[in-house]
């Protein structure tokens, strides 16, 4: 149930070499690397935005709790 393994990776590289030729492989590698880098940065931005929204909600709740406590009066 693991992953691809060494023989699978070698087989994929050989098939890619046959399909695209040795001159196109570096270009393909760079394109895949750029795509993965952009995907990771986009995912990181989404996660940061979600974390920021959650922390803003927590701050709002704690502020509203404090204001309600300050507004209560003792009976006369």
PDB file with one MODEL, atoms N, CA, C and O in Angstrom:
MODEL        1
ATOM      1  N   UNK A   1       0.809  -1.196   0.000  1.00  0.00           N
ATOM      2  CA  UNK A   1       0.000   0.000   0.000  1.00  0.00           C
ATOM      3  C   UNK A   1       0.851   1.257   0.000  1.00  0.00           C
ATOM      4  O   UNK A   1       0.316   2.364   0.063  1.00  0.00           O
ATOM      5  N   UNK A   2       2.142   1.108  -0.068  1.00  0.00           N
ATOM      6  CA  UNK A   2       3.071   2.225  -0.007  1.00  0.00           C
ATOM      7  C   UNK A   2       2.901   3.184  -1.169  1.00  0.00           C
ATOM      8  O   UNK A   2       1.789   3.603  -1.491  1.00  0.00           O
ATOM      9  N   UNK A   3       3.985   3.515  -1.774  1.00  0.00           N
ATOM     10  CA  UNK A   3       3.948   4.468  -2.872  1.00  0.00           C
ATOM     11  C   UNK A   3       4.366   3.787  -4.157  1.00  0.00           C
ATOM     12  O   UNK A   3       4.084   2.611  -4.386  1.00  0.00           O
ATOM     13  N   UNK A   4       5.038   4.547  -4.976  1.00  0.00           N
ATOM     14  CA  UNK A   4       5.439   4.045  -6.281  1.00  0.00           C
ATOM     15  C   UNK A   4       6.660   3.130  -6.164  1.00  0.00           C
ATOM     16  O   UNK A   4       6.670   2.060  -6.773  1.00  0.00           O
ATOM     17  N   UNK A   5       7.656   3.500  -5.428  1.00  0.00           N
ATOM     18  CA  UNK A   5       8.854   2.682  -5.303  1.00  0.00           C
ATOM     19  C   UNK A   5       9.889   3.060  -6.345  1.00  0.00           C
ATOM     20  O   UNK A   5       9.619   3.839  -7.259  1.00  0.00           O
ATOM     21  N   UNK A   6      11.069   2.500  -6.194  1.00  0.00           N
ATOM     22  CA  UNK A   6      12.198   2.857  -7.054  1.00  0.00           C
ATOM     23  C   UNK A   6      11.975   2.381  -8.481  1.00  0.00           C
ATOM     24  O   UNK A   6      12.206   3.136  -9.426  1.00  0.00           O
ATOM     25  N   UNK A   7      11.528   1.142  -8.653  1.00  0.00           N
ATOM     26  CA  UNK A   7      11.340   0.623 -10.017  1.00  0.00           C
ATOM     27  C   UNK A   7      10.239   1.392 -10.755  1.00  0.00           C
ATOM     28  O   UNK A   7      10.336   1.610 -11.963  1.00  0.00           O
ATOM     29  N   UNK A   8       9.205   1.799 -10.038  1.00  0.00           N
ATOM     30  CA  UNK A   8       8.148   2.589 -10.666  1.00  0.00           C
ATOM     31  C   UNK A   8       8.642   3.939 -11.130  1.00  0.00           C
ATOM     32  O   UNK A   8       8.272   4.403 -12.209  1.00  0.00           O
ATOM     33  N   UNK A   9       9.485   4.581 -10.314  1.00  0.00           N
ATOM     34  CA  UNK A   9      10.038   5.885 -10.687  1.00  0.00           C
ATOM     35  C   UNK A   9      10.942   5.743 -11.903  1.00  0.00           C
ATOM     36  O   UNK A   9      10.885   6.564 -12.819  1.00  0.00           O
ATOM     37  N   UNK A  10      11.777   4.707 -11.917  1.00  0.00           N
ATOM     38  CA  UNK A  10      12.662   4.474 -13.070  1.00  0.00           C
ATOM     39  C   UNK A  10      11.839   4.237 -14.326  1.00  0.00           C
ATOM     40  O   UNK A  10      12.172   4.755 -15.392  1.00  0.00           O
ATOM     41  N   UNK A  11      10.783   3.470 -14.213  1.00  0.00           N
ATOM     42  CA  UNK A  11       9.911   3.199 -15.352  1.00  0.00           C
ATOM     43  C   UNK A  11       9.253   4.486 -15.856  1.00  0.00           C
ATOM     44  O   UNK A  11       9.176   4.711 -17.064  1.00  0.00           O
ATOM     45  N   UNK A  12       8.782   5.326 -14.940  1.00  0.00           N
ATOM     46  CA  UNK A  12       8.176   6.606 -15.340  1.00  0.00           C
ATOM     47  C   UNK A  12       9.176   7.502 -16.058  1.00  0.00           C
ATOM     48  O   UNK A  12       8.832   8.137 -17.055  1.00  0.00           O
ATOM     49  N   UNK A  13      10.408   7.559 -15.565  1.00  0.00           N
ATOM     50  CA  UNK A  13      11.435   8.384 -16.200  1.00  0.00           C
ATOM     51  C   UNK A  13      11.742   7.861 -17.604  1.00  0.00           C
ATOM     52  O   UNK A  13      11.902   8.649 -18.535  1.00  0.00           O
ATOM     53  N   UNK A  14      11.823   6.561 -17.760  1.00  0.00           N
ATOM     54  CA  UNK A  14      12.091   5.993 -19.082  1.00  0.00           C
ATOM     55  C   UNK A  14      10.953   6.282 -20.058  1.00  0.00           C
ATOM     56  O   UNK A  14      11.201   6.625 -21.215  1.00  0.00           O
ATOM     57  N   UNK A  15       9.726   6.149 -19.608  1.00  0.00           N
ATOM     58  CA  UNK A  15       8.575   6.440 -20.476  1.00  0.00           C
ATOM     59  C   UNK A  15       8.571   7.918 -20.859  1.00  0.00           C
ATOM     60  O   UNK A  15       8.327   8.254 -22.018  1.00  0.00           O
ATOM     61  N   UNK A  16       8.839   8.803 -19.898  1.00  0.00           N
ATOM     62  CA  UNK A  16       8.885  10.237 -20.189  1.00  0.00           C
ATOM     63  C   UNK A  16      10.003  10.542 -21.181  1.00  0.00           C
ATOM     64  O   UNK A  16       9.836  11.366 -22.080  1.00  0.00           O
ATOM     65  N   UNK A  17      11.134   9.879 -21.015  1.00  0.00           N
ATOM     66  CA  UNK A  17      12.259  10.079 -21.932  1.00  0.00           C
ATOM     67  C   UNK A  17      11.892   9.643 -23.344  1.00  0.00           C
ATOM     68  O   UNK A  17      12.252  10.314 -24.311  1.00  0.00           O
ATOM     69  N   UNK A  18      11.188   8.536 -23.472  1.00  0.00           N
ATOM     70  CA  UNK A  18      10.762   8.066 -24.787  1.00  0.00           C
ATOM     71  C   UNK A  18       9.712   8.989 -25.406  1.00  0.00           C
ATOM     72  O   UNK A  18       9.749   9.248 -26.608  1.00  0.00           O
ATOM     73  N   UNK A  19       8.772   9.489 -24.590  1.00  0.00           N
ATOM     74  CA  UNK A  19       7.707  10.330 -25.119  1.00  0.00           C
ATOM     75  C   UNK A  19       8.197  11.724 -25.513  1.00  0.00           C
ATOM     76  O   UNK A  19       7.852  12.224 -26.584  1.00  0.00           O
ATOM     77  N   UNK A  20       8.985  12.339 -24.665  1.00  0.00           N
ATOM     78  CA  UNK A  20       9.331  13.747 -24.867  1.00  0.00           C
ATOM     79  C   UNK A  20      10.740  13.972 -25.387  1.00  0.00           C
ATOM     80  O   UNK A  20      11.022  15.037 -25.935  1.00  0.00           O
ATOM     81  N   UNK A  21      11.609  13.029 -25.238  1.00  0.00           N
ATOM     82  CA  UNK A  21      12.978  13.192 -25.702  1.00  0.00           C
ATOM     83  C   UNK A  21      13.831  13.890 -24.653  1.00  0.00           C
ATOM     84  O   UNK A  21      13.300  14.559 -23.766  1.00  0.00           O
ATOM     85  N   UNK A  22      15.133  13.742 -24.746  1.00  0.00           N
ATOM     86  CA  UNK A  22      16.030  14.292 -23.726  1.00  0.00           C
ATOM     87  C   UNK A  22      16.074  15.821 -23.705  1.00  0.00           C
ATOM     88  O   UNK A  22      16.405  16.399 -22.670  1.00  0.00           O
ATOM     89  N   UNK A  23      15.757  16.482 -24.793  1.00  0.00           N
ATOM     90  CA  UNK A  23      15.838  17.950 -24.811  1.00  0.00           C
ATOM     91  C   UNK A  23      14.644  18.598 -24.111  1.00  0.00           C
ATOM     92  O   UNK A  23      14.765  19.714 -23.606  1.00  0.00           O
ATOM     93  N   UNK A  24      13.511  17.931 -24.073  1.00  0.00           N
ATOM     94  CA  UNK A  24      12.304  18.505 -23.465  1.00  0.00           C
ATOM     95  C   UNK A  24      12.180  18.201 -21.972  1.00  0.00           C
ATOM     96  O   UNK A  24      11.432  18.888 -21.276  1.00  0.00           O
ATOM     97  N   UNK A  25      12.881  17.206 -21.465  1.00  0.00           N
ATOM     98  CA  UNK A  25      12.740  16.826 -20.071  1.00  0.00           C
ATOM     99  C   UNK A  25      13.118  17.942 -19.084  1.00  0.00           C
ATOM    100  O   UNK A  25      12.384  18.149 -18.117  1.00  0.00           O
ATOM    101  N   UNK A  26      14.223  18.667 -19.280  1.00  0.00           N
ATOM    102  CA  UNK A  26      14.519  19.764 -18.344  1.00  0.00           C
ATOM    103  C   UNK A  26      13.429  20.836 -18.322  1.00  0.00           C
ATOM    104  O   UNK A  26      13.100  21.368 -17.261  1.00  0.00           O
ATOM    105  N   UNK A  27      12.869  21.153 -19.496  1.00  0.00           N
ATOM    106  CA  UNK A  27      11.787  22.142 -19.559  1.00  0.00           C
ATOM    107  C   UNK A  27      10.562  21.629 -18.798  1.00  0.00           C
ATOM    108  O   UNK A  27       9.923  22.378 -18.059  1.00  0.00           O
ATOM    109  N   UNK A  28      10.244  20.359 -18.982  1.00  0.00           N
ATOM    110  CA  UNK A  28       9.114  19.765 -18.272  1.00  0.00           C
ATOM    111  C   UNK A  28       9.343  19.780 -16.759  1.00  0.00           C
ATOM    112  O   UNK A  28       8.427  20.075 -15.992  1.00  0.00           O
ATOM    113  N   UNK A  29      10.551  19.465 -16.342  1.00  0.00           N
ATOM    114  CA  UNK A  29      10.877  19.478 -14.917  1.00  0.00           C
ATOM    115  C   UNK A  29      10.717  20.862 -14.315  1.00  0.00           C
ATOM    116  O   UNK A  29      10.167  21.012 -13.225  1.00  0.00           O
ATOM    117  N   UNK A  30      11.199  21.877 -15.028  1.00  0.00           N
ATOM    118  CA  UNK A  30      11.050  23.258 -14.543  1.00  0.00           C
ATOM    119  C   UNK A  30       9.572  23.659 -14.459  1.00  0.00           C
ATOM    120  O   UNK A  30       9.150  24.302 -13.498  1.00  0.00           O
ATOM    121  N   UNK A  31       8.798  23.275 -15.467  1.00  0.00           N
ATOM    122  CA  UNK A  31       7.373  23.619 -15.466  1.00  0.00           C
ATOM    123  C   UNK A  31       6.645  22.943 -14.300  1.00  0.00           C
ATOM    124  O   UNK A  31       5.809  23.565 -13.645  1.00  0.00           O
ATOM    125  N   UNK A  32       6.960  21.687 -14.047  1.00  0.00           N
ATOM    126  CA  UNK A  32       6.340  20.975 -12.926  1.00  0.00           C
ATOM    127  C   UNK A  32       6.756  21.625 -11.610  1.00  0.00           C
ATOM    128  O   UNK A  32       5.928  21.800 -10.716  1.00  0.00           O
ATOM    129  N   UNK A  33       8.030  21.983 -11.485  1.00  0.00           N
ATOM    130  CA  UNK A  33       8.512  22.640 -10.267  1.00  0.00           C
ATOM    131  C   UNK A  33       7.820  23.969 -10.024  1.00  0.00           C
ATOM    132  O   UNK A  33       7.417  24.264  -8.899  1.00  0.00           O
ATOM    133  N   UNK A  34       7.677  24.774 -11.072  1.00  0.00           N
ATOM    134  CA  UNK A  34       6.982  26.066 -10.950  1.00  0.00           C
ATOM    135  C   UNK A  34       5.529  25.877 -10.530  1.00  0.00           C
ATOM    136  O   UNK A  34       5.012  26.592  -9.670  1.00  0.00           O
ATOM    137  N   UNK A  35       4.885  24.898 -11.158  1.00  0.00           N
ATOM    138  CA  UNK A  35       3.485  24.631 -10.844  1.00  0.00           C
ATOM    139  C   UNK A  35       3.324  24.218  -9.385  1.00  0.00           C
ATOM    140  O   UNK A  35       2.422  24.703  -8.702  1.00  0.00           O
ATOM    141  N   UNK A  36       4.183  23.331  -8.904  1.00  0.00           N
ATOM    142  CA  UNK A  36       4.108  22.903  -7.507  1.00  0.00           C
ATOM    143  C   UNK A  36       4.385  24.060  -6.550  1.00  0.00           C
ATOM    144  O   UNK A  36       3.735  24.181  -5.513  1.00  0.00           O
ATOM    145  N   UNK A  37       5.344  24.901  -6.898  1.00  0.00           N
ATOM    146  CA  UNK A  37       5.670  26.051  -6.050  1.00  0.00           C
ATOM    147  C   UNK A  37       4.489  27.011  -5.954  1.00  0.00           C
ATOM    148  O   UNK A  37       4.170  27.495  -4.868  1.00  0.00           O
ATOM    149  N   UNK A  38       3.839  27.289  -7.086  1.00  0.00           N
ATOM    150  CA  UNK A  38       2.666  28.170  -7.080  1.00  0.00           C
ATOM    151  C   UNK A  38       1.513  27.555  -6.293  1.00  0.00           C
ATOM    152  O   UNK A  38       0.805  28.260  -5.574  1.00  0.00           O
ATOM    153  N   UNK A  39       1.325  26.249  -6.427  1.00  0.00           N
ATOM    154  CA  UNK A  39       0.263  25.571  -5.697  1.00  0.00           C
ATOM    155  C   UNK A  39       0.508  25.652  -4.189  1.00  0.00           C
ATOM    156  O   UNK A  39      -0.413  25.920  -3.417  1.00  0.00           O
ATOM    157  N   UNK A  40       1.752  25.420  -3.777  1.00  0.00           N
ATOM    158  CA  UNK A  40       2.078  25.477  -2.354  1.00  0.00           C
ATOM    159  C   UNK A  40       1.887  26.880  -1.797  1.00  0.00           C
ATOM    160  O   UNK A  40       1.368  27.040  -0.692  1.00  0.00           O
ATOM    161  N   UNK A  41       2.298  27.898  -2.548  1.00  0.00           N
ATOM    162  CA  UNK A  41       2.140  29.264  -2.041  1.00  0.00           C
ATOM    163  C   UNK A  41       0.665  29.653  -1.983  1.00  0.00           C
ATOM    164  O   UNK A  41       0.250  30.349  -1.057  1.00  0.00           O
ATOM    165  N   UNK A  42      -0.125  29.220  -2.947  1.00  0.00           N
ATOM    166  CA  UNK A  42      -1.561  29.493  -2.917  1.00  0.00           C
ATOM    167  C   UNK A  42      -2.235  28.794  -1.747  1.00  0.00           C
ATOM    168  O   UNK A  42      -3.082  29.381  -1.073  1.00  0.00           O
ATOM    169  N   UNK A  43      -1.866  27.553  -1.508  1.00  0.00           N
ATOM    170  CA  UNK A  43      -2.443  26.811  -0.380  1.00  0.00           C
ATOM    171  C   UNK A  43      -2.036  27.459   0.939  1.00  0.00           C
ATOM    172  O   UNK A  43      -2.844  27.541   1.865  1.00  0.00           O
ATOM    173  N   UNK A  44      -0.792  27.919   1.032  1.00  0.00           N
ATOM    174  CA  UNK A  44      -0.316  28.580   2.248  1.00  0.00           C
ATOM    175  C   UNK A  44      -1.090  29.877   2.490  1.00  0.00           C
ATOM    176  O   UNK A  44      -1.438  30.185   3.630  1.00  0.00           O
ATOM    177  N   UNK A  45      -1.361  30.635   1.432  1.00  0.00           N
ATOM    178  CA  UNK A  45      -2.134  31.872   1.566  1.00  0.00           C
ATOM    179  C   UNK A  45      -3.551  31.586   2.065  1.00  0.00           C
ATOM    180  O   UNK A  45      -4.067  32.302   2.924  1.00  0.00           O
ATOM    181  N   UNK A  46      -4.171  30.550   1.530  1.00  0.00           N
ATOM    182  CA  UNK A  46      -5.526  30.190   1.957  1.00  0.00           C
ATOM    183  C   UNK A  46      -5.527  29.776   3.416  1.00  0.00           C
ATOM    184  O   UNK A  46      -6.415  30.173   4.170  1.00  0.00           O
ATOM    185  N   UNK A  47      -4.543  28.983   3.828  1.00  0.00           N
ATOM    186  CA  UNK A  47      -4.462  28.543   5.227  1.00  0.00           C
ATOM    187  C   UNK A  47      -4.237  29.736   6.157  1.00  0.00           C
ATOM    188  O   UNK A  47      -4.853  29.816   7.219  1.00  0.00           O
ATOM    189  N   UNK A  48      -3.352  30.672   5.762  1.00  0.00           N
ATOM    190  CA  UNK A  48      -3.103  31.859   6.584  1.00  0.00           C
ATOM    191  C   UNK A  48      -4.362  32.705   6.719  1.00  0.00           C
ATOM    192  O   UNK A  48      -4.671  33.210   7.798  1.00  0.00           O
ATOM    193  N   UNK A  49      -5.085  32.853   5.612  1.00  0.00           N
ATOM    194  CA  UNK A  49      -6.318  33.643   5.626  1.00  0.00           C
ATOM    195  C   UNK A  49      -7.359  33.011   6.549  1.00  0.00           C
ATOM    196  O   UNK A  49      -8.036  33.712   7.301  1.00  0.00           O
ATOM    197  N   UNK A  50      -7.482  31.691   6.486  1.00  0.00           N
ATOM    198  CA  UNK A  50      -8.422  30.980   7.348  1.00  0.00           C
ATOM    199  C   UNK A  50      -8.036  31.134   8.811  1.00  0.00           C
ATOM    200  O   UNK A  50      -8.894  31.368   9.662  1.00  0.00           O
ATOM    201  N   UNK A  51      -6.736  31.004   9.106  1.00  0.00           N
ATOM    202  CA  UNK A  51      -6.267  31.170  10.484  1.00  0.00           C
ATOM    203  C   UNK A  51      -6.536  32.581  10.988  1.00  0.00           C
ATOM    204  O   UNK A  51      -6.924  32.772  12.140  1.00  0.00           O
ATOM    205  N   UNK A  52      -6.330  33.573  10.116  1.00  0.00           N
ATOM    206  CA  UNK A  52      -6.565  34.963  10.501  1.00  0.00           C
ATOM    207  C   UNK A  52      -8.038  35.199  10.830  1.00  0.00           C
ATOM    208  O   UNK A  52      -8.360  35.874  11.807  1.00  0.00           O
ATOM    209  N   UNK A  53      -8.929  34.640  10.012  1.00  0.00           N
ATOM    210  CA  UNK A  53     -10.367  34.801  10.255  1.00  0.00           C
ATOM    211  C   UNK A  53     -10.768  34.151  11.570  1.00  0.00           C
ATOM    212  O   UNK A  53     -11.561  34.713  12.326  1.00  0.00           O
ATOM    213  N   UNK A  54     -10.223  32.966  11.849  1.00  0.00           N
ATOM    214  CA  UNK A  54     -10.557  32.276  13.100  1.00  0.00           C
ATOM    215  C   UNK A  54     -10.061  33.060  14.306  1.00  0.00           C
ATOM    216  O   UNK A  54     -10.763  33.151  15.314  1.00  0.00           O
ATOM    217  N   UNK A  55      -8.860  33.627  14.217  1.00  0.00           N
ATOM    218  CA  UNK A  55      -8.341  34.386  15.353  1.00  0.00           C
ATOM    219  C   UNK A  55      -9.128  35.686  15.535  1.00  0.00           C
ATOM    220  O   UNK A  55      -9.314  36.137  16.665  1.00  0.00           O
ATOM    221  N   UNK A  56      -9.592  36.292  14.437  1.00  0.00           N
ATOM    222  CA  UNK A  56     -10.430  37.491  14.553  1.00  0.00           C
ATOM    223  C   UNK A  56     -11.749  37.164  15.248  1.00  0.00           C
ATOM    224  O   UNK A  56     -12.239  37.960  16.049  1.00  0.00           O
ATOM    225  N   UNK A  57     -12.325  36.003  14.949  1.00  0.00           N
ATOM    226  CA  UNK A  57     -13.568  35.598  15.597  1.00  0.00           C
ATOM    227  C   UNK A  57     -13.353  35.396  17.090  1.00  0.00           C
ATOM    228  O   UNK A  57     -14.194  35.780  17.904  1.00  0.00           O
ATOM    229  N   UNK A  58     -12.215  34.787  17.447  1.00  0.00           N
ATOM    230  CA  UNK A  58     -11.926  34.559  18.871  1.00  0.00           C
ATOM    231  C   UNK A  58     -11.784  35.884  19.608  1.00  0.00           C
ATOM    232  O   UNK A  58     -12.266  36.026  20.731  1.00  0.00           O
ATOM    233  N   UNK A  59     -11.126  36.850  18.983  1.00  0.00           N
ATOM    234  CA  UNK A  59     -10.943  38.157  19.607  1.00  0.00           C
ATOM    235  C   UNK A  59     -12.289  38.836  19.782  1.00  0.00           C
ATOM    236  O   UNK A  59     -12.552  39.437  20.823  1.00  0.00           O
ATOM    237  N   UNK A  60     -13.162  38.744  18.752  1.00  0.00           N
ATOM    238  CA  UNK A  60     -14.492  39.347  18.832  1.00  0.00           C
ATOM    239  C   UNK A  60     -15.297  38.760  19.981  1.00  0.00           C
ATOM    240  O   UNK A  60     -15.942  39.492  20.731  1.00  0.00           O
ATOM    241  N   UNK A  61     -15.262  37.446  20.118  1.00  0.00           N
ATOM    242  CA  UNK A  61     -16.021  36.783  21.176  1.00  0.00           C
ATOM    243  C   UNK A  61     -15.504  37.210  22.540  1.00  0.00           C
ATOM    244  O   UNK A  61     -16.295  37.488  23.442  1.00  0.00           O
ATOM    245  N   UNK A  62     -14.195  37.267  22.703  1.00  0.00           N
ATOM    246  CA  UNK A  62     -13.657  37.638  24.006  1.00  0.00           C
ATOM    247  C   UNK A  62     -13.960  39.100  24.320  1.00  0.00           C
ATOM    248  O   UNK A  62     -14.181  39.438  25.482  1.00  0.00           O
ATOM    249  N   UNK A  63     -13.976  39.959  23.333  1.00  0.00           N
ATOM    250  CA  UNK A  63     -14.314  41.363  23.569  1.00  0.00           C
ATOM    251  C   UNK A  63     -15.777  41.509  23.965  1.00  0.00           C
ATOM    252  O   UNK A  63     -16.100  42.278  24.869  1.00  0.00           O
ATOM    253  N   UNK A  64     -16.669  40.771  23.289  1.00  0.00           N
ATOM    254  CA  UNK A  64     -18.092  40.882  23.613  1.00  0.00           C
ATOM    255  C   UNK A  64     -18.364  40.326  25.005  1.00  0.00           C
ATOM    256  O   UNK A  64     -19.226  40.848  25.712  1.00  0.00           O
ATOM    257  N   UNK A  65     -17.657  39.291  25.411  1.00  0.00           N
ATOM    258  CA  UNK A  65     -17.818  38.750  26.764  1.00  0.00           C
ATOM    259  C   UNK A  65     -17.409  39.786  27.805  1.00  0.00           C
ATOM    260  O   UNK A  65     -18.095  39.952  28.813  1.00  0.00           O
ATOM    261  N   UNK A  66     -16.319  40.470  27.578  1.00  0.00           N
ATOM    262  CA  UNK A  66     -15.837  41.476  28.528  1.00  0.00           C
ATOM    263  C   UNK A  66     -16.785  42.667  28.608  1.00  0.00           C
ATOM    264  O   UNK A  66     -17.006  43.203  29.694  1.00  0.00           O
ATOM    265  N   UNK A  67     -17.345  43.090  27.481  1.00  0.00           N
ATOM    266  CA  UNK A  67     -18.220  44.253  27.493  1.00  0.00           C
ATOM    267  C   UNK A  67     -19.523  43.943  28.217  1.00  0.00           C
ATOM    268  O   UNK A  67     -20.079  44.816  28.883  1.00  0.00           O
ATOM    269  N   UNK A  68     -20.017  42.718  28.099  1.00  0.00           N
ATOM    270  CA  UNK A  68     -21.242  42.350  28.799  1.00  0.00           C
ATOM    271  C   UNK A  68     -21.019  42.348  30.305  1.00  0.00           C
ATOM    272  O   UNK A  68     -21.913  42.728  31.062  1.00  0.00           O
ATOM    273  N   UNK A  69     -19.857  41.933  30.743  1.00  0.00           N
ATOM    274  CA  UNK A  69     -19.551  41.904  32.170  1.00  0.00           C
ATOM    275  C   UNK A  69     -19.479  43.321  32.713  1.00  0.00           C
ATOM    276  O   UNK A  69     -19.953  43.590  33.817  1.00  0.00           O
ATOM    277  N   UNK A  70     -18.896  44.221  31.952  1.00  0.00           N
ATOM    278  CA  UNK A  70     -18.749  45.610  32.393  1.00  0.00           C
ATOM    279  C   UNK A  70     -20.073  46.358  32.431  1.00  0.00           C
ATOM    280  O   UNK A  70     -20.183  47.340  33.164  1.00  0.00           O
ATOM    281  N   UNK A  71     -21.075  45.941  31.681  1.00  0.00           N
ATOM    282  CA  UNK A  71     -22.350  46.634  31.614  1.00  0.00           C
ATOM    283  C   UNK A  71     -23.356  46.182  32.681  1.00  0.00           C
ATOM    284  O   UNK A  71     -24.400  46.811  32.853  1.00  0.00           O
ATOM    285  N   UNK A  72     -23.050  45.124  33.375  1.00  0.00           N
ATOM    286  CA  UNK A  72     -24.002  44.633  34.381  1.00  0.00           C
ATOM    287  C   UNK A  72     -23.984  45.529  35.611  1.00  0.00           C
ATOM    288  O   UNK A  72     -22.932  46.012  36.030  1.00  0.00           O
ATOM    289  N   UNK A  73     -25.153  45.739  36.177  1.00  0.00           N
ATOM    290  CA  UNK A  73     -25.278  46.559  37.384  1.00  0.00           C
ATOM    291  C   UNK A  73     -25.655  45.695  38.569  1.00  0.00           C
ATOM    292  O   UNK A  73     -26.324  44.671  38.433  1.00  0.00           O
ATOM    293  N   UNK A  74     -25.226  46.116  39.688  1.00  0.00           N
ATOM    294  CA  UNK A  74     -25.642  45.449  40.920  1.00  0.00           C
ATOM    295  C   UNK A  74     -27.012  45.969  41.319  1.00  0.00           C
ATOM    296  O   UNK A  74     -27.326  47.135  41.080  1.00  0.00           O
ATOM    297  N   UNK A  75     -27.829  45.120  41.922  1.00  0.00           N
ATOM    298  CA  UNK A  75     -29.160  45.602  42.353  1.00  0.00           C
ATOM    299  C   UNK A  75     -29.030  46.656  43.426  1.00  0.00           C
ATOM    300  O   UNK A  75     -28.105  46.612  44.237  1.00  0.00           O
ATOM    301  N   UNK A  76     -29.969  47.621  43.440  1.00  0.00           N
ATOM    302  CA  UNK A  76     -29.956  48.716  44.426  1.00  0.00           C
ATOM    303  C   UNK A  76     -30.318  48.254  45.792  1.00  0.00           C
ATOM    304  O   UNK A  76     -30.351  49.056  46.726  1.00  0.00           O
TER     305      UNK A  76
ENDMDL
END
